[in-house]
Amino acid sequence: MALNIVLIEPEIPNNTGNIGRLALATGSRLHLVKPFGFEIDDKRLKRAGLDYWQHLEVIYYDNVDAFFKINSDKKMAFLSSHGTKSHWDIKFEDDLFLVFGKESVGLSKEITEKHADQLFKIPMYSDNIRSLNLANAVSIIVYEGLRQLHH
């Protein structure tokens, strides 16, 4: 059983490091799509990922187009605050790709429009916040997936 965590153009090394740690803990693969807002050898990434990074399965892509070309046959769910369906409605299955956008702006309008039928959001119960931290959002989604797949 493996889920795929996809970070499109991540900007904050601590988030990527923590998500890498989560990927390893959950048996997930991590897909990182360039450009990044940091260097992959950034000490903040290493600190957040601790010494686990070397054990992690990470697949790198030069850009968004390369990611979608290589994975065109894969089932995907896209996470965005612009989603109309709740993450509870994601149909989790082995090898599902969970696609997250960058911290500052999320997924591009081009991606959200093209994949509108696969666009999900995590419900929030306050009008005083726009979004969750990326690492927290990924954790919520991945563990919901594991819960569904193991029941």
C-alpha positions as CSV (number, residue, x, y, z in Angstrom):
1,M,0.0,0.0,0.0
2,A,1.5,3.3,-1.0
3,L,0.1,6.8,-1.4
4,N,2.0,9.4,-3.4
5,I,2.4,12.9,-1.9
6,V,3.1,15.5,-4.6
7,L,4.4,19.0,-3.7
8,I,4.2,21.4,-6.6
9,E,6.9,24.1,-6.3
10,P,7.3,23.9,-2.4
11,E,8.7,27.1,-0.9
12,I,9.4,26.4,2.7
13,P,12.1,23.8,3.5
14,N,10.8,23.0,7.0
15,N,7.4,22.0,5.5
16,T,9.1,19.8,2.9
17,G,11.3,18.2,5.5
18,N,8.4,17.4,7.8
19,I,6.3,16.1,4.9
20,G,9.3,13.9,3.9
21,R,9.3,12.5,7.5
22,L,5.6,11.9,7.2
23,A,6.0,10.1,3.9
24,L,8.5,7.7,5.4
25,A,6.4,7.1,8.5
26,T,3.3,6.3,6.3
27,G,5.1,4.3,3.6
28,S,4.2,7.0,1.0
29,R,6.3,8.2,-1.9
30,L,7.3,11.9,-2.1
31,H,7.2,13.6,-5.5
32,L,8.8,17.1,-5.6
33,V,8.1,19.4,-8.6
34,K,10.6,22.2,-9.3
35,P,11.3,25.1,-9.0
36,F,11.7,25.0,-5.2
37,G,11.9,28.0,-2.9
38,F,15.1,26.5,-1.3
39,E,18.0,24.3,-2.1
40,I,17.5,20.5,-1.5
41,D,20.5,20.5,0.7
42,D,19.1,23.3,2.9
43,K,20.0,22.7,6.5
44,R,16.4,23.6,7.5
45,L,15.1,20.8,5.2
46,K,17.6,18.3,6.7
47,R,16.8,19.4,10.3
48,A,13.0,19.0,9.7
49,G,13.6,15.7,7.9
50,L,16.3,14.8,10.4
51,D,18.4,11.9,9.3
52,Y,15.4,10.1,7.6
53,W,15.8,11.8,4.2
54,Q,18.3,9.1,3.0
55,H,15.6,6.4,3.6
56,L,12.9,8.2,1.7
57,E,11.7,7.5,-1.8
58,V,11.8,10.9,-3.5
59,I,11.1,11.5,-7.1
60,Y,12.1,14.9,-8.6
61,Y,10.6,16.6,-11.6
62,D,12.0,19.6,-13.5
63,N,8.6,21.3,-13.8
64,V,4.9,20.8,-13.6
65,D,4.6,19.8,-17.3
66,A,7.1,17.0,-16.8
67,F,5.2,15.7,-13.7
68,F,1.9,15.5,-15.6
69,K,3.5,14.0,-18.7
70,I,5.2,11.2,-16.7
71,N,2.2,10.5,-14.5
72,S,-0.6,11.0,-17.1
73,D,-2.1,7.6,-16.5
74,K,-2.3,8.0,-12.6
75,K,-5.3,8.6,-10.5
76,M,-5.0,11.9,-8.7
77,A,-6.8,14.0,-6.1
78,F,-6.0,17.7,-5.9
79,L,-6.1,19.6,-2.6
80,S,-7.1,23.3,-2.7
81,S,-8.9,25.8,-0.6
82,H,-10.9,26.4,-3.8
83,G,-12.2,22.8,-3.9
84,T,-15.9,22.4,-3.7
85,K,-15.9,18.8,-2.4
86,S,-14.6,17.8,1.1
87,H,-11.5,15.7,1.5
88,W,-13.9,13.1,3.2
89,D,-15.1,12.4,-0.4
90,I,-11.7,11.4,-1.8
91,K,-11.9,7.8,-3.0
92,F,-8.6,6.5,-1.7
93,E,-6.9,3.6,-3.4
94,D,-3.4,2.2,-3.6
95,D,-1.0,4.4,-5.6
96,L,-3.3,7.5,-5.5
97,F,-1.5,10.8,-6.1
98,L,-2.3,13.5,-3.6
99,V,-1.4,16.8,-5.2
100,F,-0.6,19.9,-3.1
101,G,0.3,23.4,-4.3
102,K,2.9,25.8,-2.9
103,E,2.5,27.5,0.4
104,S,1.9,31.1,-0.8
105,V,-0.7,30.5,-3.4
106,G,-1.6,26.8,-3.6
107,L,-2.3,25.2,-6.9
108,S,-2.3,27.3,-10.0
109,K,-5.6,28.4,-11.6
110,E,-4.7,26.3,-14.6
111,I,-4.4,23.1,-12.5
112,T,-7.5,23.8,-10.5
113,E,-9.6,24.5,-13.6
114,K,-8.3,21.5,-15.5
115,H,-8.9,19.1,-12.6
116,A,-12.1,20.7,-11.1
117,D,-13.8,17.4,-10.8
118,Q,-10.9,16.0,-8.7
119,L,-10.5,19.1,-6.5
120,F,-11.0,18.7,-2.7
121,K,-10.6,20.9,0.3
122,I,-10.2,20.3,4.0
123,P,-13.1,21.9,5.8
124,M,-12.3,24.8,8.1
125,Y,-14.7,26.0,10.8
126,S,-13.6,29.6,11.2
127,D,-13.8,32.6,8.8
128,N,-10.7,34.0,10.4
129,I,-8.3,31.7,8.6
130,R,-7.6,31.1,4.8
131,S,-5.6,27.9,4.9
132,L,-3.8,25.4,7.0
133,N,0.0,24.9,7.1
134,L,1.0,22.7,4.2
135,A,2.6,20.0,6.4
136,N,-0.5,19.8,8.6
137,A,-2.8,19.6,5.5
138,V,-0.7,16.7,4.0
139,S,-0.8,14.9,7.4
140,I,-4.6,15.2,7.6
141,I,-5.1,13.8,4.0
142,V,-2.5,11.0,4.2
143,Y,-3.8,9.6,7.5
144,E,-7.4,9.8,6.3
145,G,-6.3,7.8,3.3
146,L,-4.6,5.2,5.5
147,R,-7.7,5.0,7.7
148,Q,-9.9,4.3,4.7
149,L,-7.6,1.8,3.1
150,H,-7.1,-0.2,6.3
151,H,-10.7,-0.5,7.2
